[in-house]
Amino acid sequence: MTRINMTVDGVSYSDEVEPRTLLVQYLRESLGKTGTVIGCDTSNCGACTVHLDGTSVKSCNVLAVQADGHEVTTIEGLAQNGELHPVQQAFHECHALQCGYCTPGMIMQACDVLKNNPDPSEQEIREGLEGNLCRCTGYHNIVKAVQQAAGTMNSASSASSASAASPASSQAVSS
């Protein structure tokens, strides 16, 4: 057994694990993070995608000991203060799921795509998601949801920038 320490969805954990334990197994079986789905066990489908230090990884392809000392975010950790993440909200609003099995991994990968490219084209979205398989939807509404989330996130970013600049502008005017 090996002791590991990691932060998962903002909570610190310290546990003994067998060195061969996959991160997906640790998240689901030890921490109860069942939103991280086991799809294929071969890293082909992407259903188990999580963020490791802010970058998407297929957790069936990472040992829990490799995540020792790192930060993991699962689908359960995306929502903040009771508010869905913009990608989660867009998947809901655009009906970007059917059976829902791929959805957690697809959302986690979409977040990574948007982190690296805040305004992707349809082709860039499709390429960014190509390691995550959906056997139900045909991807149309998934791409639409990522486009909607990009717009929402860009609008929020612009609003934050404008409000941050606003106090300086009003001080300059009132001087």
Secondary structure as UniProt FT lines:
FT   STRAND          2..8
FT   TURN            9..10
FT   STRAND          11..17
FT   TURN            19..20
FT   HELIX           23..25
FT   HELIX           26..30
FT   TURN            34..35
FT   TURN            47..48
FT   STRAND          49..52
FT   TURN            53..54
FT   STRAND          55..58
FT   HELIX           59..61
FT   HELIX           64..67
FT   TURN            68..69
FT   STRAND          71..73
FT   HELIX           75..77
FT   TURN            81..82
FT   HELIX           86..93
FT   TURN            94..95
FT   HELIX           103..116
FT   HELIX           122..128
FT   TURN            129..131
FT   HELIX           140..174
//
